[in-house]
């Protein structure tokens, strides 16, 4: 029996979704979805500087 890690699944994925997808390729003994989320990053919002745009593009 092999254990695999699958990253970047959509947050909407369920254990049944994963089981059905991989079950097409062989027997799935167990599925464990880690639902602890991602680390939050909170910063104070900064105003964007005013000053034209575009630069020197040709």
N, C-alpha and C positions, 0 to 999 in steps of 0.2 A: 504494500500500500504506500502511495506517495502522498506527501502533503505539499500543497502549492499555495502561494500568496498571490492574490490578484489586487493590484492597486488601482486607484482612480475610478472606482465604481461610482455611478451616480448615487446621490443620497436617497433616491427613490427605490433603489434595488432592495429586494427582500431576499430572505434565505431561500424561499421557493423559486424566485427568479434565477438565482445562481445555481441551485440544484437542477432545475430544468435545463438550463443552458449547458452545463458541464455533463449532465446525465446523458446527453446525446452522444458523448464520446466514451462513456464507461460508467461504472458504478460509482456513485458518490456516497461515501460512508458518513460524512458529517460536513456541515457548513457552519462557520462562525463569522458573523459580521461584526466588526469592531465599530461601535456606534458612539465613541467618545468624542467625535468631531475634530475639528482643527483648532489650533491655537488662535485665540483672538488677538488682533493687533488694534489697539485703540490709541489714536493720536489726536491732538487738537487740530482742527481744520485750519488751513492757511489760505489766505486770499491769494489768488494768482496775480502776479504783477501786470499792470497795464503797460502796453507798449507795443502796438502793432503786432504783426505776425508775419509769418512766411519766410523771413530771412532772405538770403540771396540765392534763391533757386532760379534756374534758367529753364 
